[in-house]
Amino acid sequence: MNRNPLIPFVLIMVFGIGLVSFLSAIGLNDLNEAENGSEEVVVLEPEERYQQSCISCHGQNFEGGAGPSLLGVGERYSNEEIQDILLNGKEGGMPAGLVPQEELEPFVEWLSSLE
């Protein structure tokens, strides 16, 4: 009844190598798809982007909270200044890059129109 103690370790090693090879092949396939641009870019409407990225700080009704109120922001800032804030953020907590470049112009126009 003397079994070879190396067999379970060899089986685990073979299984691990197979798993790593399989996952690497999947990753390479995903990388090729990303390089070929096969992934579709989803562009959201300004209201949807606000719900996804901004509502937690600026409030459900744009009234402010952790961030300032956005009501009348078009009167306080020009469209270029709003775009700069969205791209680069602002000291005090506004992070940069919450609105993708594809959505920036419609989002700035929508924000400027809030009253």
Order of alpha helices (4+ residues) and beta strands (2+ residues): alpha-alpha-alpha-alpha-alpha-alpha
